[in-house]
């Protein structure tokens, strides 16, 4: 059986993988935000944290599914509308919530100075994918000083890669998949050179982080483009898993991860596991978990005066963030996703009427 055969089947575990990845981000950040303990996956691998692994999962799935989305419906306006409606409304509300609720709750400034401070205006730019980590007087005494939402840096990276898929689609590069494969190999080679021979060609850490995520995104693209050639096999999955585990602590472990982790992720995502269907029954809460968790964790650390344990921070932050994620999905994300069929000529009044109808529909679906 090839991957293309599995894609035709309706059941998959992508929602579970996204939920797991978002949870792993919260778990991993708990170590950094309390300054206690050794991050387990970093201790095991020597080259990645659970947070890094989680983001890699997101980007492999994104490359795979966004490519599928374009090829299923190759229209520029439709593609952009889907991407914007999926990311921007939830992000906008999360940024506003952070500024209006979390910031005033924890800032060391008086409220007037807080809202008039230039940093507050700068932080609002996060709603438009311009990353700013700081709010005035916020979390200045935390162990992880000042950073309000360290998770947001990946969102501009992902959106740039969406645009790359759009460009590839427009110039019909997907019809010449060997060229995409060569581009992916060149990208992987560039990352490898920067990691292991920086004297030959070196770039900054920010650019290297971008390229690392781009490699995983490209792997997702290639797995979809070559879905009719890649065998879906438990034996290959087992071998890939063994190779990944064997790469821990090795000098070239990260490069090995680029090559085998995408197969592991997509095998789990496409393997039929009926018990995991519950993760798609009530909604996709992974995005909400991702964009709300960091400020929630920082707030809990602040309120505990940095005395909370790593596990306690993870537990309480997960519960609070999950509640916010459920609200985000039902009242922001899902209603806006349902608006993707609206034409631009629709009036503002009609737009809001359809938005509230979508909210009503999502609530009824979950009752």
C-alpha positions as CSV (number, residue, x, y, z in Angstrom):
1,X,0.0,0.0,0.0
2,X,1.2,3.5,-0.9
3,X,0.6,6.7,1.1
4,X,-1.8,7.8,-1.7
5,X,-4.1,4.8,-0.8
6,X,-4.2,5.9,2.8
7,X,-5.0,9.5,2.0
8,X,-8.2,8.3,0.3
9,X,-9.4,6.9,3.5
10,X,-11.4,9.3,5.7
11,X,-10.1,8.4,9.1
12,X,-6.7,9.9,10.2
13,X,-5.0,11.0,13.3
14,X,-3.9,14.4,12.3
15,X,-6.0,16.2,14.9
16,X,-4.5,13.9,17.6
17,X,-1.0,14.7,16.4
18,X,-1.6,18.4,16.5
19,X,-3.2,18.2,19.9
20,X,-0.2,16.1,21.2
21,X,2.3,18.6,19.7
22,X,0.6,21.6,21.3
23,X,0.6,19.7,24.6
24,X,4.3,18.9,24.2
25,X,5.0,22.6,23.7
26,X,3.4,23.4,27.0
27,X,5.3,20.6,28.8
28,X,8.6,21.6,27.3
29,X,8.1,25.3,28.1
30,X,7.4,24.4,31.7
31,X,11.1,23.6,32.2
32,X,12.3,26.9,30.7
33,X,9.7,29.0,32.5
34,X,10.4,27.5,36.0
35,X,14.2,27.1,35.4
36,X,13.9,23.7,37.1
37,X,14.8,20.2,35.9
38,X,16.3,18.9,32.7
39,X,14.1,18.9,29.6
40,X,13.6,15.1,29.0
41,X,13.8,15.1,25.2
42,X,16.8,17.3,25.1
43,X,18.5,15.1,27.6
44,X,17.7,12.1,25.4
45,X,18.6,13.5,22.1
46,X,21.2,16.2,22.7
47,X,19.8,18.3,19.9
48,X,16.1,18.9,20.4
49,X,13.5,19.6,23.1
50,X,10.0,18.3,23.2
51,X,9.0,21.8,22.1
52,X,11.3,21.5,19.0
53,X,9.8,18.1,18.2
54,X,6.3,19.5,18.5
55,X,7.0,22.3,16.1
56,X,8.6,19.8,13.7
57,X,5.4,17.8,13.8
58,X,3.4,20.9,13.0
59,X,5.5,21.8,10.0
60,X,5.6,18.3,8.5
61,X,1.8,18.1,8.7
62,X,1.4,21.6,7.5
63,X,3.6,21.0,4.4
64,X,1.7,17.8,3.6
65,X,-1.8,19.2,4.1
66,X,-1.3,22.7,2.6
67,X,0.1,21.2,-0.5
68,X,-2.9,18.9,-0.7
69,X,-5.2,21.9,-0.2
70,X,-3.6,23.7,-3.1
71,X,-3.7,20.7,-5.5
72,X,-7.3,20.0,-4.5
73,X,-8.4,23.5,-5.2
74,X,-5.7,25.5,-7.1
75,X,-7.1,29.0,-6.8
76,X,-5.1,32.0,-5.4
77,X,-8.0,33.8,-3.7
78,X,-9.5,30.6,-2.3
79,X,-6.1,29.5,-1.0
80,X,-5.2,32.8,0.7
81,X,-8.7,33.1,2.1
82,X,-8.4,29.6,3.8
83,X,-5.0,30.3,5.2
84,X,-5.9,33.8,6.5
85,X,-9.2,32.7,8.1
86,X,-7.5,29.8,9.8
87,X,-4.7,31.8,11.4
88,X,-5.5,35.4,11.7
89,X,-8.8,35.6,13.6
90,X,-7.6,33.3,16.4
91,X,-4.3,35.1,16.6
92,X,-5.9,38.5,16.7
93,X,-8.2,37.6,19.6
94,X,-5.3,36.0,21.5
95,X,-3.1,39.1,21.1
96,X,-6.0,41.4,22.2
97,X,-6.7,39.1,25.2
98,X,-3.1,39.3,26.2
99,X,-3.0,43.1,26.0
100,X,-6.4,43.8,27.6
101,X,-6.5,41.0,30.3
102,X,-3.1,39.5,31.1
103,X,-1.0,42.7,30.7
104,X,-3.1,44.9,33.1
105,X,-3.2,42.0,35.6
106,X,0.5,41.6,35.9
107,X,2.2,44.8,34.8
108,X,4.3,46.8,37.3
109,X,3.2,50.1,35.6
110,X,-0.1,51.9,36.4
111,X,-2.8,51.2,33.8
112,X,-2.6,54.5,32.1
113,X,1.1,54.3,31.5
114,X,0.8,50.6,30.4
115,X,-1.8,51.4,27.7
116,X,0.0,54.5,26.5
117,X,3.4,52.9,26.4
118,X,4.9,52.3,22.9
119,X,5.7,48.7,23.7
120,X,1.9,48.0,24.0
121,X,1.4,49.3,20.5
122,X,4.3,47.3,19.3
123,X,3.0,44.1,20.9
124,X,-0.3,44.6,18.9
125,X,1.7,44.0,15.7
126,X,1.8,40.3,16.7
127,X,-1.8,40.2,15.4
128,X,-0.4,40.8,11.9
129,X,2.5,38.4,12.2
130,X,5.1,40.9,13.2
131,X,6.6,39.3,16.2
132,X,7.2,41.4,19.4
133,X,7.7,39.5,22.6
134,X,7.4,42.2,25.3
135,X,4.8,44.3,27.0
136,X,5.7,47.2,29.4
137,X,6.3,46.1,33.0
138,X,5.1,42.5,32.3
139,X,6.8,39.5,33.7
140,X,9.9,41.5,34.5
141,X,10.5,39.5,37.7
142,X,9.8,36.0,36.2
143,X,12.6,33.5,35.8
144,X,12.1,33.8,32.0
145,X,12.2,37.5,32.1
146,X,9.9,39.7,30.0
147,X,8.8,37.3,27.2
148,X,5.0,37.4,27.0
149,X,4.5,34.8,24.2
150,X,7.6,33.1,23.0
151,X,5.6,30.7,20.8
152,X,4.5,33.2,18.2
153,X,7.8,33.3,16.3
154,X,6.8,30.2,14.3
155,X,3.6,31.8,12.8
156,X,5.3,34.2,10.4
157,X,7.6,31.4,9.4
158,X,4.6,29.2,8.6
159,X,2.8,31.9,6.7
160,X,5.9,32.6,4.5
161,X,5.9,28.9,3.7
162,X,2.2,29.0,2.8
163,X,3.2,31.8,0.3
164,X,5.9,29.5,-1.0
165,X,3.4,26.8,-1.7
166,X,1.2,29.4,-3.5
167,X,4.1,30.5,-5.6
168,X,5.0,26.9,-6.5
169,X,1.4,26.3,-7.4
170,X,1.1,29.5,-9.6
171,X,4.3,28.6,-11.6
172,X,3.1,25.0,-11.8
173,X,6.2,23.6,-10.1
174,X,4.2,20.8,-8.4
175,X,3.7,19.3,-11.9
176,X,7.5,18.9,-12.0
177,X,8.0,17.3,-8.7
178,X,11.6,16.4,-9.3
179,X,12.4,20.2,-9.2
180,X,10.7,20.4,-5.8
181,X,12.8,17.4,-4.7
182,X,16.0,19.1,-5.8
183,X,15.0,22.3,-4.0
184,X,14.4,20.3,-0.8
185,X,17.8,18.6,-1.1
186,X,19.5,21.9,-1.6
187,X,17.7,23.3,1.4
188,X,18.8,20.3,3.5
189,X,22.3,20.7,2.3
190,X,22.4,24.4,3.3
191,X,21.2,23.6,6.8
192,X,23.8,20.7,7.1
193,X,26.6,23.0,6.0
194,X,25.6,25.7,8.6
195,X,25.3,23.1,11.3
196,X,28.5,21.2,10.8
197,X,30.8,23.3,8.6
198,X,29.9,26.9,9.5
199,X,33.2,28.2,8.3
200,X,32.2,27.3,4.7
201,X,28.9,29.3,4.9
202,X,27.3,30.7,8.0
203,X,24.0,32.5,8.6
204,X,22.4,33.9,11.8
205,X,20.5,31.7,14.2
206,X,17.2,33.3,13.3
207,X,17.7,32.4,9.6
208,X,18.9,28.9,10.6
209,X,15.8,28.3,12.6
210,X,13.7,29.4,9.6
211,X,15.6,27.0,7.4
212,X,15.2,24.1,9.8
213,X,11.5,24.5,9.9
214,X,11.4,24.9,6.1
215,X,13.2,21.6,5.7
216,X,10.4,19.8,7.7
217,X,7.8,21.7,5.8
218,X,9.5,20.7,2.5
219,X,9.5,17.1,3.7
220,X,5.7,17.3,4.1
221,X,5.4,18.7,0.6
222,X,7.5,16.0,-0.9
223,X,5.6,13.2,0.9
224,X,2.4,14.5,-0.6
225,X,3.9,14.9,-4.1
226,X,5.4,11.4,-4.0
227,X,2.5,9.8,-2.2
228,X,2.1,7.4,-5.1
229,X,5.7,6.2,-4.7
230,X,6.2,6.1,-0.9
231,X,5.2,2.7,0.6
232,X,3.1,2.8,3.7
233,X,4.5,0.0,5.8
234,X,4.8,-0.9,9.5
235,X,8.3,-2.3,8.7
236,X,9.6,0.9,7.3
237,X,8.0,2.8,10.2
238,X,9.7,0.5,12.7
239,X,13.0,0.9,10.9
240,X,12.6,4.7,10.8
241,X,11.8,4.7,14.5
242,X,14.9,2.6,15.3
243,X,17.1,4.9,13.2
244,X,15.7,7.9,15.0
245,X,16.3,6.5,18.4
246,X,19.8,5.4,17.4
247,X,20.6,8.9,16.3
248,X,20.2,10.3,19.8
249,X,23.4,11.9,21.1
250,X,25.1,11.5,17.7
251,X,26.8,14.5,16.0
252,X,24.6,14.1,12.9
253,X,21.4,13.3,14.8
254,X,19.6,16.3,13.6
255,X,20.2,15.5,10.0
256,X,19.0,12.0,10.5
257,X,15.9,13.4,12.2
258,X,15.2,15.5,9.0
259,X,15.2,12.2,7.0
260,X,13.2,9.8,9.2
261,X,11.0,11.9,11.5
262,X,8.6,12.9,8.7
263,X,7.8,9.3,7.8
264,X,7.2,8.5,11.5
265,X,4.9,11.5,11.8
266,X,2.9,10.8,8.7
267,X,2.7,7.0,9.4
268,X,1.1,7.7,12.8
269,X,-1.1,10.4,11.2
270,X,-2.4,8.1,8.5
271,X,-2.6,4.8,10.5
272,X,-6.2,4.0,11.4
273,X,-6.6,4.1,15.2
274,X,-10.3,4.3,16.0
275,X,-9.8,5.3,19.6
276,X,-8.1,8.6,18.5
277,X,-11.2,9.8,16.6
278,X,-12.3,11.6,19.8
279,X,-9.8,14.3,19.0
280,X,-11.8,15.4,16.0
281,X,-15.2,14.9,17.5
282,X,-15.4,18.2,19.5
283,X,-13.0,20.4,17.5
284,X,-9.4,21.2,16.8
285,X,-8.1,22.8,19.9
286,X,-4.4,22.6,19.0
287,X,-4.0,26.1,17.6
288,X,-5.7,27.7,20.7
289,X,-3.4,25.6,23.0
290,X,-0.4,26.9,21.0
291,X,-1.1,30.6,21.0
292,X,-2.4,30.9,24.5
293,X,-0.2,28.6,26.5
294,X,3.0,30.7,26.9
295,X,1.3,33.8,28.4
296,X,-0.8,31.6,30.6
297,X,2.3,29.8,31.9
298,X,4.1,33.1,32.5
299,X,1.1,34.4,34.4
300,X,0.9,31.3,36.6
301,X,4.7,31.6,37.3
302,X,4.2,35.3,38.1
303,X,1.3,34.6,40.5
304,X,3.2,31.8,42.2
305,X,6.2,34.2,42.6
306,X,8.3,31.7,40.7
307,X,7.8,29.0,43.3
308,X,5.7,26.6,41.3
309,X,7.2,23.3,40.2
310,X,7.6,22.3,36.6
311,X,4.9,19.6,36.7
312,X,2.5,21.8,38.6
313,X,3.0,24.6,36.0
314,X,2.4,22.2,33.2
315,X,-0.8,20.8,34.8
316,X,-2.4,24.1,35.8
317,X,-1.4,25.8,32.6
318,X,-2.8,22.9,30.4
319,X,-6.2,23.1,32.1
320,X,-6.5,26.9,31.8
321,X,-5.2,27.0,28.3
322,X,-7.5,24.1,27.2
323,X,-10.5,26.1,28.4
324,X,-9.3,29.2,26.4
325,X,-8.6,26.9,23.4
326,X,-12.1,25.5,23.5
327,X,-13.5,29.0,23.6
328,X,-11.2,30.1,20.8
329,X,-12.3,27.2,18.6
330,X,-16.0,27.6,19.2
331,X,-16.3,31.3,19.1
332,X,-13.5,32.5,16.9
333,X,-11.7,29.8,14.8
334,X,-14.5,27.5,13.6
335,X,-17.0,30.3,12.8
336,X,-14.3,32.1,10.7
337,X,-13.3,28.9,9.0
338,X,-17.0,28.5,7.9
339,X,-16.8,31.9,6.3
340,X,-14.3,30.7,3.7
341,X,-17.0,30.4,1.1
342,X,-18.1,34.0,1.4
343,X,-17.4,36.2,-1.6
344,X,-15.7,39.5,-1.2
345,X,-18.7,41.4,-2.4
346,X,-20.7,40.3,0.6
347,X,-21.6,43.3,2.8
348,X,-20.4,43.8,6.3
349,X,-23.9,43.3,7.7
350,X,-24.2,39.9,5.8
351,X,-20.7,39.0,7.0
352,X,-21.5,39.4,10.6
353,X,-24.9,37.7,10.2
354,X,-23.1,34.6,8.8
355,X,-20.5,34.8,11.5
356,X,-23.1,34.6,14.3
357,X,-24.9,31.9,12.4
358,X,-21.7,30.0,12.3
359,X,-21.2,30.4,16.0
360,X,-24.7,29.2,16.6
361,X,-24.1,26.2,14.4
362,X,-20.9,25.3,16.1
363,X,-22.5,25.4,19.6
364,X,-25.4,23.3,18.4
365,X,-23.0,20.7,16.9
366,X,-21.3,20.3,20.3
367,X,-24.4,20.2,22.5
